[in-house]
Amino acid sequence: MLKPSSASSPHQPLRRTIPAPPPPPPPPALGPPPQARIQRLISVFALTWIDPGRDNKMALRGVWQLQKLMVNYCDWGGSSRGIRAFVETCLPAFKEKNPQLEVVTELVRGQHPNLKGIYSKMKITTNEWSVRNLSPEDILLQATRLKNSLGRKVVKLRTRHVTKRPSVQGTWTTEMKM
């Protein structure tokens, strides 16, 4: 905003007045403590990912495929910060929700954290995922994915061979008598 100076001489320059800056915004309100925030996130997360309206139990013919979940972490390393919080906050609830699952925590110093799933009666009996630098919510998601998988490789289903010239002998059926 420009104002003429107090001495109203036509040869004097106009002085610029700068308005006062607005007051600083109030400090943000402190939310719930981190422990309560993590519990709230776990409950919301559990409702949306673990049990989204139906029972996500990965059992093949009534037999649970994941037998053991091994949680390996370091008590000192920075990449294990999220899994240490997961072990303290989320893991007891995860164990309680999955009583059929044996959960083992193993302290391995100097190594990055990982989750290892041991499955039953499969050619591929283990599935290992690195969880370094992940938050407790993401680690819970990974553990849930391990629980919900069958533990075997994904194999592309092949379609039957279709041809314009079928066999002269005819198609084979189960009712054929030889």
CNS distance restraints for C-alpha pairs under 8 A (distance, minus, plus):
assign (resid   1 and name CA) (resid  16 and name CA) 6.18 0.50 0.50
assign (resid   1 and name CA) (resid  17 and name CA) 6.07 0.50 0.50
assign (resid   1 and name CA) (resid  18 and name CA) 7.17 0.50 0.50
assign (resid   2 and name CA) (resid  14 and name CA) 6.57 0.50 0.50
assign (resid   2 and name CA) (resid  15 and name CA) 6.23 0.50 0.50
assign (resid   2 and name CA) (resid  16 and name CA) 4.91 0.50 0.50
assign (resid   2 and name CA) (resid  17 and name CA) 6.49 0.50 0.50
assign (resid   3 and name CA) (resid  14 and name CA) 6.13 0.50 0.50
assign (resid   3 and name CA) (resid  15 and name CA) 5.94 0.50 0.50
assign (resid   3 and name CA) (resid  16 and name CA) 6.46 0.50 0.50
assign (resid   3 and name CA) (resid  17 and name CA) 7.27 0.50 0.50
assign (resid   4 and name CA) (resid   8 and name CA) 6.76 0.50 0.50
assign (resid   4 and name CA) (resid  13 and name CA) 7.75 0.50 0.50
assign (resid   4 and name CA) (resid  14 and name CA) 5.02 0.50 0.50
assign (resid   4 and name CA) (resid  15 and name CA) 6.32 0.50 0.50
assign (resid   5 and name CA) (resid  12 and name CA) 7.65 0.50 0.50
assign (resid   5 and name CA) (resid  13 and name CA) 7.71 0.50 0.50
assign (resid   5 and name CA) (resid  14 and name CA) 6.08 0.50 0.50
assign (resid   5 and name CA) (resid  15 and name CA) 6.16 0.50 0.50
assign (resid   8 and name CA) (resid  12 and name CA) 7.66 0.50 0.50
assign (resid  32 and name CA) (resid  36 and name CA) 6.04 0.50 0.50
assign (resid  32 and name CA) (resid  37 and name CA) 5.98 0.50 0.50
assign (resid  33 and name CA) (resid  37 and name CA) 6.21 0.50 0.50
assign (resid  34 and name CA) (resid  38 and name CA) 6.02 0.50 0.50
assign (resid  35 and name CA) (resid  39 and name CA) 6.27 0.50 0.50
assign (resid  35 and name CA) (resid  89 and name CA) 7.83 0.50 0.50
assign (resid  36 and name CA) (resid  40 and name CA) 6.10 0.50 0.50
assign (resid  37 and name CA) (resid  41 and name CA) 6.14 0.50 0.50
assign (resid  38 and name CA) (resid  42 and name CA) 6.01 0.50 0.50
assign (resid  38 and name CA) (resid  89 and name CA) 7.64 0.50 0.50
assign (resid  39 and name CA) (resid  43 and name CA) 6.21 0.50 0.50
assign (resid  39 and name CA) (resid  89 and name CA) 7.39 0.50 0.50
assign (resid  39 and name CA) (resid  90 and name CA) 7.87 0.50 0.50
assign (resid  40 and name CA) (resid  44 and name CA) 6.25 0.50 0.50
assign (resid  41 and name CA) (resid  45 and name CA) 5.74 0.50 0.50
assign (resid  41 and name CA) (resid 137 and name CA) 7.49 0.50 0.50
assign (resid  42 and name CA) (resid  46 and name CA) 5.79 0.50 0.50
assign (resid  42 and name CA) (resid  90 and name CA) 7.12 0.50 0.50
assign (resid  42 and name CA) (resid 137 and name CA) 6.71 0.50 0.50
assign (resid  43 and name CA) (resid  47 and name CA) 6.26 0.50 0.50
assign (resid  44 and name CA) (resid  48 and name CA) 6.36 0.50 0.50
assign (resid  45 and name CA) (resid  49 and name CA) 5.81 0.50 0.50
assign (resid  45 and name CA) (resid  50 and name CA) 7.40 0.50 0.50
assign (resid  45 and name CA) (resid 137 and name CA) 7.39 0.50 0.50
assign (resid  46 and name CA) (resid  50 and name CA) 4.95 0.50 0.50
assign (resid  46 and name CA) (resid  51 and name CA) 6.44 0.50 0.50
assign (resid  47 and name CA) (resid  51 and name CA) 5.42 0.50 0.50
assign (resid  47 and name CA) (resid  52 and name CA) 5.87 0.50 0.50
assign (resid  48 and name CA) (resid  52 and name CA) 4.94 0.50 0.50
assign (resid  49 and name CA) (resid 141 and name CA) 7.39 0.50 0.50
assign (resid  50 and name CA) (resid  56 and name CA) 6.82 0.50 0.50
assign (resid  50 and name CA) (resid 144 and name CA) 6.70 0.50 0.50
assign (resid  51 and name CA) (resid  55 and name CA) 5.91 0.50 0.50
assign (resid  51 and name CA) (resid  56 and name CA) 6.09 0.50 0.50
assign (resid  56 and name CA) (resid 148 and name CA) 6.99 0.50 0.50
assign (resid  57 and name CA) (resid 148 and name CA) 6.34 0.50 0.50
assign (resid  58 and name CA) (resid  64 and name CA) 6.61 0.50 0.50
assign (resid  58 and name CA) (resid  65 and name CA) 7.06 0.50 0.50
assign (resid  58 and name CA) (resid 147 and name CA) 7.12 0.50 0.50
assign (resid  58 and name CA) (resid 148 and name CA) 4.85 0.50 0.50
assign (resid  58 and name CA) (resid 149 and name CA) 6.40 0.50 0.50
assign (resid  58 and name CA) (resid 150 and name CA) 6.76 0.50 0.50
assign (resid  59 and name CA) (resid  63 and name CA) 5.11 0.50 0.50
assign (resid  59 and name CA) (resid  64 and name CA) 4.43 0.50 0.50
assign (resid  59 and name CA) (resid  65 and name CA) 5.89 0.50 0.50
assign (resid  59 and name CA) (resid 150 and name CA) 7.65 0.50 0.50
assign (resid  60 and name CA) (resid  64 and name CA) 6.55 0.50 0.50
assign (resid  60 and name CA) (resid  65 and name CA) 6.82 0.50 0.50
assign (resid  60 and name CA) (resid 150 and name CA) 7.73 0.50 0.50
assign (resid  64 and name CA) (resid 100 and name CA) 7.71 0.50 0.50
assign (resid  65 and name CA) (resid 119 and name CA) 5.35 0.50 0.50
assign (resid  65 and name CA) (resid 120 and name CA) 5.51 0.50 0.50
assign (resid  65 and name CA) (resid 147 and name CA) 7.98 0.50 0.50
assign (resid  65 and name CA) (resid 149 and name CA) 7.81 0.50 0.50
assign (resid  65 and name CA) (resid 150 and name CA) 5.80 0.50 0.50
assign (resid  65 and name CA) (resid 151 and name CA) 7.09 0.50 0.50
assign (resid  66 and name CA) (resid 101 and name CA) 7.00 0.50 0.50
assign (resid  66 and name CA) (resid 117 and name CA) 6.51 0.50 0.50
assign (resid  66 and name CA) (resid 118 and name CA) 5.97 0.50 0.50
assign (resid  66 and name CA) (resid 119 and name CA) 4.44 0.50 0.50
assign (resid  66 and name CA) (resid 120 and name CA) 6.51 0.50 0.50
assign (resid  66 and name CA) (resid 146 and name CA) 7.53 0.50 0.50
assign (resid  66 and name CA) (resid 147 and name CA) 5.83 0.50 0.50
assign (resid  66 and name CA) (resid 149 and name CA) 7.80 0.50 0.50
assign (resid  66 and name CA) (resid 150 and name CA) 7.33 0.50 0.50
assign (resid  66 and name CA) (resid 151 and name CA) 7.39 0.50 0.50
assign (resid  67 and name CA) (resid 100 and name CA) 7.58 0.50 0.50
assign (resid  67 and name CA) (resid 101 and name CA) 5.59 0.50 0.50
assign (resid  67 and name CA) (resid 102 and name CA) 6.32 0.50 0.50
assign (resid  67 and name CA) (resid 117 and name CA) 7.62 0.50 0.50
assign (resid  67 and name CA) (resid 118 and name CA) 5.85 0.50 0.50
assign (resid  67 and name CA) (resid 119 and name CA) 5.35 0.50 0.50
assign (resid  67 and name CA) (resid 120 and name CA) 6.19 0.50 0.50
assign (resid  68 and name CA) (resid 101 and name CA) 5.79 0.50 0.50
assign (resid  68 and name CA) (resid 102 and name CA) 4.66 0.50 0.50
assign (resid  68 and name CA) (resid 103 and name CA) 5.83 0.50 0.50
assign (resid  68 and name CA) (resid 104 and name CA) 7.42 0.50 0.50
assign (resid  68 and name CA) (resid 117 and name CA) 5.92 0.50 0.50
assign (resid  68 and name CA) (resid 118 and name CA) 5.12 0.50 0.50
assign (resid  68 and name CA) (resid 119 and name CA) 7.01 0.50 0.50
assign (resid  69 and name CA) (resid 101 and name CA) 7.15 0.50 0.50
assign (resid  69 and name CA) (resid 102 and name CA) 6.21 0.50 0.50
assign (resid  69 and name CA) (resid 103 and name CA) 4.81 0.50 0.50
assign (resid  69 and name CA) (resid 104 and name CA) 6.22 0.50 0.50
assign (resid  69 and name CA) (resid 115 and name CA) 6.96 0.50 0.50
assign (resid  69 and name CA) (resid 116 and name CA) 5.77 0.50 0.50
assign (resid  69 and name CA) (resid 117 and name CA) 4.71 0.50 0.50
assign (resid  69 and name CA) (resid 118 and name CA) 6.38 0.50 0.50
assign (resid  70 and name CA) (resid 103 and name CA) 5.96 0.50 0.50
assign (resid  70 and name CA) (resid 104 and name CA) 4.79 0.50 0.50
assign (resid  70 and name CA) (resid 105 and name CA) 5.84 0.50 0.50
assign (resid  70 and name CA) (resid 106 and name CA) 7.10 0.50 0.50
assign (resid  70 and name CA) (resid 115 and name CA) 5.78 0.50 0.50
assign (resid  70 and name CA) (resid 116 and name CA) 4.98 0.50 0.50
assign (resid  70 and name CA) (resid 117 and name CA) 6.37 0.50 0.50
assign (resid  70 and name CA) (resid 118 and name CA) 7.96 0.50 0.50
assign (resid  71 and name CA) (resid 103 and name CA) 7.53 0.50 0.50
assign (resid  71 and name CA) (resid 104 and name CA) 6.10 0.50 0.50
assign (resid  71 and name CA) (resid 105 and name CA) 4.62 0.50 0.50
assign (resid  71 and name CA) (resid 106 and name CA) 5.97 0.50 0.50
assign (resid  71 and name CA) (resid 113 and name CA) 7.58 0.50 0.50
assign (resid  71 and name CA) (resid 114 and name CA) 6.26 0.50 0.50
assign (resid  71 and name CA) (resid 115 and name CA) 4.92 0.50 0.50
assign (resid  71 and name CA) (resid 116 and name CA) 6.57 0.50 0.50
assign (resid  72 and name CA) (resid 105 and name CA) 6.04 0.50 0.50
assign (resid  72 and name CA) (resid 106 and name CA) 4.83 0.50 0.50
assign (resid  72 and name CA) (resid 107 and name CA) 5.89 0.50 0.50
assign (resid  72 and name CA) (resid 108 and name CA) 6.17 0.50 0.50
assign (resid  72 and name CA) (resid 113 and name CA) 5.34 0.50 0.50
assign (resid  72 and name CA) (resid 114 and name CA) 5.39 0.50 0.50
assign (resid  72 and name CA) (resid 115 and name CA) 6.38 0.50 0.50
assign (resid  72 and name CA) (resid 116 and name CA) 7.92 0.50 0.50
assign (resid  73 and name CA) (resid  80 and name CA) 5.96 0.50 0.50
assign (resid  73 and name CA) (resid  83 and name CA) 6.90 0.50 0.50
assign (resid  73 and name CA) (resid  84 and name CA) 7.44 0.50 0.50
assign (resid  73 and name CA) (resid 105 and name CA) 7.91 0.50 0.50
assign (resid  73 and name CA) (resid 106 and name CA) 6.62 0.50 0.50
assign (resid  73 and name CA) (resid 107 and name CA) 5.39 0.50 0.50
assign (resid  73 and name CA) (resid 108 and name CA) 5.64 0.50 0.50
assign (resid  73 and name CA) (resid 109 and name CA) 7.19 0.50 0.50
assign (resid  73 and name CA) (resid 111 and name CA) 7.07 0.50 0.50
assign (resid  73 and name CA) (resid 112 and name CA) 6.55 0.50 0.50
assign (resid  73 and name CA) (resid 113 and name CA) 4.27 0.50 0.50
assign (resid  73 and name CA) (resid 114 and name CA) 6.73 0.50 0.50
assign (resid  74 and name CA) (resid  80 and name CA) 5.88 0.50 0.50
assign (resid  74 and name CA) (resid 107 and name CA) 5.70 0.50 0.50
assign (resid  74 and name CA) (resid 108 and name CA) 5.32 0.50 0.50
assign (resid  74 and name CA) (resid 109 and name CA) 4.64 0.50 0.50
assign (resid  74 and name CA) (resid 110 and name CA) 6.25 0.50 0.50
assign (resid  74 and name CA) (resid 111 and name CA) 6.35 0.50 0.50
assign (resid  74 and name CA) (resid 112 and name CA) 7.01 0.50 0.50
assign (resid  74 and name CA) (resid 113 and name CA) 6.67 0.50 0.50
assign (resid  75 and name CA) (resid  80 and name CA) 7.16 0.50 0.50
assign (resid  75 and name CA) (resid  84 and name CA) 7.35 0.50 0.50
assign (resid  75 and name CA) (resid 107 and name CA) 7.02 0.50 0.50
assign (resid  75 and name CA) (resid 109 and name CA) 6.77 0.50 0.50
assign (resid  76 and name CA) (resid  80 and name CA) 7.55 0.50 0.50
assign (resid  76 and name CA) (resid 109 and name CA) 7.27 0.50 0.50
assign (resid  76 and name CA) (resid 110 and name CA) 7.77 0.50 0.50
assign (resid  77 and name CA) (resid  81 and name CA) 7.20 0.50 0.50
assign (resid  77 and name CA) (resid 109 and name CA) 7.86 0.50 0.50
assign (resid  77 and name CA) (resid 110 and name CA) 6.77 0.50 0.50
assign (resid  77 and name CA) (resid 111 and name CA) 7.91 0.50 0.50
assign (resid  77 and name CA) (resid 112 and name CA) 7.74 0.50 0.50
assign (resid  78 and name CA) (resid 133 and name CA) 7.65 0.50 0.50
assign (resid  79 and name CA) (resid 112 and name CA) 6.40 0.50 0.50
assign (resid  79 and name CA) (resid 113 and name CA) 7.22 0.50 0.50
assign (resid  79 and name CA) (resid 132 and name CA) 4.98 0.50 0.50
assign (resid  79 and name CA) (resid 133 and name CA) 4.66 0.50 0.50
assign (resid  79 and name CA) (resid 134 and name CA) 7.93 0.50 0.50
assign (resid  80 and name CA) (resid  84 and name CA) 6.13 0.50 0.50
assign (resid  80 and name CA) (resid 112 and name CA) 6.68 0.50 0.50
assign (resid  80 and name CA) (resid 113 and name CA) 5.73 0.50 0.50
assign (resid  80 and name CA) (resid 132 and name CA) 6.07 0.50 0.50
assign (resid  80 and name CA) (resid 133 and name CA) 6.52 0.50 0.50
assign (resid  81 and name CA) (resid  85 and name CA) 6.53 0.50 0.50
assign (resid  81 and name CA) (resid 133 and name CA) 7.02 0.50 0.50
assign (resid  82 and name CA) (resid  86 and name CA) 6.16 0.50 0.50
assign (resid  82 and name CA) (resid 132 and name CA) 7.73 0.50 0.50
assign (resid  82 and name CA) (resid 133 and name CA) 6.29 0.50 0.50
assign (resid  82 and name CA) (resid 134 and name CA) 5.55 0.50 0.50
assign (resid  82 and name CA) (resid 135 and name CA) 4.74 0.50 0.50
assign (resid  82 and name CA) (resid 136 and name CA) 5.25 0.50 0.50
assign (resid  82 and name CA) (resid 139 and name CA) 7.81 0.50 0.50
assign (resid  83 and name CA) (resid  87 and name CA) 6.05 0.50 0.50
assign (resid  83 and name CA) (resid 113 and name CA) 7.17 0.50 0.50
assign (resid  83 and name CA) (resid 131 and name CA) 7.55 0.50 0.50
assign (resid  83 and name CA) (resid 132 and name CA) 7.91 0.50 0.50
assign (resid  83 and name CA) (resid 134 and name CA) 7.40 0.50 0.50
assign (resid  83 and name CA) (resid 135 and name CA) 7.29 0.50 0.50
assign (resid  83 and name CA) (resid 136 and name CA) 6.12 0.50 0.50
assign (resid  83 and name CA) (resid 139 and name CA) 6.98 0.50 0.50
assign (resid  84 and name CA) (resid  88 and name CA) 6.39 0.50 0.50
assign (resid  85 and name CA) (resid  89 and name CA) 5.99 0.50 0.50
assign (resid  85 and name CA) (resid  90 and name CA) 7.73 0.50 0.50
assign (resid  85 and name CA) (resid 136 and name CA) 6.17 0.50 0.50
assign (resid  86 and name CA) (resid  90 and name CA) 4.98 0.50 0.50
assign (resid  86 and name CA) (resid  91 and name CA) 6.00 0.50 0.50
assign (resid  86 and name CA) (resid 135 and name CA) 7.88 0.50 0.50
assign (resid  86 and name CA) (resid 136 and name CA) 4.63 0.50 0.50
assign (resid  86 and name CA) (resid 137 and name CA) 7.73 0.50 0.50
assign (resid  86 and name CA) (resid 139 and name CA) 7.12 0.50 0.50
assign (resid  86 and name CA) (resid 140 and name CA) 7.48 0.50 0.50
assign (resid  87 and name CA) (resid  91 and name CA) 4.97 0.50 0.50
assign (resid  87 and name CA) (resid  92 and name CA) 7.50 0.50 0.50
assign (resid  88 and name CA) (resid  92 and name CA) 7.54 0.50 0.50
assign (resid  89 and name CA) (resid  93 and name CA) 7.77 0.50 0.50
assign (resid  90 and name CA) (resid  94 and name CA) 6.21 0.50 0.50
assign (resid  90 and name CA) (resid 136 and name CA) 7.20 0.50 0.50
assign (resid  90 and name CA) (resid 140 and name CA) 7.15 0.50 0.50
assign (resid  91 and name CA) (resid  95 and name CA) 6.06 0.50 0.50
assign (resid  92 and name CA) (resid  96 and name CA) 6.18 0.50 0.50
assign (resid  93 and name CA) (resid  97 and name CA) 6.19 0.50 0.50
assign (resid  94 and name CA) (resid  98 and name CA) 6.24 0.50 0.50
assign (resid  95 and name CA) (resid  99 and name CA) 6.13 0.50 0.50
assign (resid  95 and name CA) (resid 101 and name CA) 7.34 0.50 0.50
assign (resid  95 and name CA) (resid 103 and name CA) 6.95 0.50 0.50
assign (resid 112 and name CA) (resid 130 and name CA) 7.44 0.50 0.50
assign (resid 112 and name CA) (resid 131 and name CA) 7.82 0.50 0.50
assign (resid 112 and name CA) (resid 132 and name CA) 5.93 0.50 0.50
assign (resid 113 and name CA) (resid 130 and name CA) 6.20 0.50 0.50
assign (resid 113 and name CA) (resid 131 and name CA) 5.70 0.50 0.50
assign (resid 113 and name CA) (resid 132 and name CA) 5.48 0.50 0.50
assign (resid 114 and name CA) (resid 128 and name CA) 6.81 0.50 0.50
assign (resid 114 and name CA) (resid 129 and name CA) 5.51 0.50 0.50
assign (resid 114 and name CA) (resid 130 and name CA) 4.27 0.50 0.50
assign (resid 114 and name CA) (resid 131 and name CA) 5.12 0.50 0.50
assign (resid 114 and name CA) (resid 132 and name CA) 7.07 0.50 0.50
assign (resid 115 and name CA) (resid 128 and name CA) 5.71 0.50 0.50
assign (resid 115 and name CA) (resid 129 and name CA) 5.29 0.50 0.50
assign (resid 115 and name CA) (resid 130 and name CA) 6.45 0.50 0.50
assign (resid 115 and name CA) (resid 131 and name CA) 6.97 0.50 0.50
assign (resid 115 and name CA) (resid 143 and name CA) 7.12 0.50 0.50
assign (resid 116 and name CA) (resid 126 and name CA) 6.70 0.50 0.50
assign (resid 116 and name CA) (resid 127 and name CA) 5.65 0.50 0.50
assign (resid 116 and name CA) (resid 128 and name CA) 4.27 0.50 0.50
assign (resid 116 and name CA) (resid 129 and name CA) 6.40 0.50 0.50
assign (resid 117 and name CA) (resid 126 and name CA) 5.42 0.50 0.50
assign (resid 117 and name CA) (resid 127 and name CA) 5.07 0.50 0.50
assign (resid 117 and name CA) (resid 128 and name CA) 6.26 0.50 0.50
assign (resid 117 and name CA) (resid 146 and name CA) 6.31 0.50 0.50
assign (resid 117 and name CA) (resid 147 and name CA) 7.80 0.50 0.50
assign (resid 118 and name CA) (resid 125 and name CA) 5.55 0.50 0.50
assign (resid 118 and name CA) (resid 126 and name CA) 4.51 0.50 0.50
assign (resid 118 and name CA) (resid 127 and name CA) 6.64 0.50 0.50
assign (resid 119 and name CA) (resid 124 and name CA) 7.85 0.50 0.50
assign (resid 119 and name CA) (resid 125 and name CA) 4.93 0.50 0.50
assign (resid 119 and name CA) (resid 126 and name CA) 6.07 0.50 0.50
assign (resid 119 and name CA) (resid 150 and name CA) 7.74 0.50 0.50
assign (resid 119 and name CA) (resid 151 and name CA) 6.01 0.50 0.50
assign (resid 120 and name CA) (resid 125 and name CA) 6.54 0.50 0.50
assign (resid 121 and name CA) (resid 125 and name CA) 7.11 0.50 0.50
assign (resid 122 and name CA) (resid 151 and name CA) 7.30 0.50 0.50
assign (resid 122 and name CA) (resid 152 and name CA) 6.86 0.50 0.50
assign (resid 123 and name CA) (resid 152 and name CA) 7.40 0.50 0.50
assign (resid 124 and name CA) (resid 151 and name CA) 6.73 0.50 0.50
assign (resid 124 and name CA) (resid 152 and name CA) 5.90 0.50 0.50
assign (resid 124 and name CA) (resid 153 and name CA) 7.73 0.50 0.50
assign (resid 125 and name CA) (resid 151 and name CA) 6.83 0.50 0.50
assign (resid 125 and name CA) (resid 152 and name CA) 7.90 0.50 0.50
assign (resid 126 and name CA) (resid 151 and name CA) 7.16 0.50 0.50
assign (resid 127 and name CA) (resid 146 and name CA) 7.70 0.50 0.50
assign (resid 127 and name CA) (resid 151 and name CA) 6.78 0.50 0.50
assign (resid 129 and name CA) (resid 142 and name CA) 7.84 0.50 0.50
assign (resid 131 and name CA) (resid 139 and name CA) 6.45 0.50 0.50
assign (resid 134 and name CA) (resid 138 and name CA) 6.00 0.50 0.50
assign (resid 134 and name CA) (resid 139 and name CA) 6.38 0.50 0.50
assign (resid 135 and name CA) (resid 139 and name CA) 6.31 0.50 0.50
assign (resid 136 and name CA) (resid 140 and name CA) 6.14 0.50 0.50
assign (resid 137 and name CA) (resid 141 and name CA) 6.33 0.50 0.50
assign (resid 138 and name CA) (resid 142 and name CA) 6.30 0.50 0.50
assign (resid 139 and name CA) (resid 143 and name CA) 6.16 0.50 0.50
assign (resid 140 and name CA) (resid 144 and name CA) 6.11 0.50 0.50
assign (resid 141 and name CA) (resid 145 and name CA) 6.18 0.50 0.50
assign (resid 142 and name CA) (resid 146 and name CA) 6.27 0.50 0.50
assign (resid 143 and name CA) (resid 147 and name CA) 6.23 0.50 0.50
assign (resid 144 and name CA) (resid 148 and name CA) 6.08 0.50 0.50
assign (resid 145 and name CA) (resid 149 and name CA) 6.13 0.50 0.50
assign (resid 146 and name CA) (resid 151 and name CA) 7.90 0.50 0.50
assign (resid 166 and name CA) (resid 170 and name CA) 7.20 0.50 0.50
assign (resid 166 and name CA) (resid 171 and name CA) 7.74 0.50 0.50
assign (resid 167 and name CA) (resid 171 and name CA) 6.71 0.50 0.50
assign (resid 172 and name CA) (resid 176 and name CA) 7.12 0.50 0.50
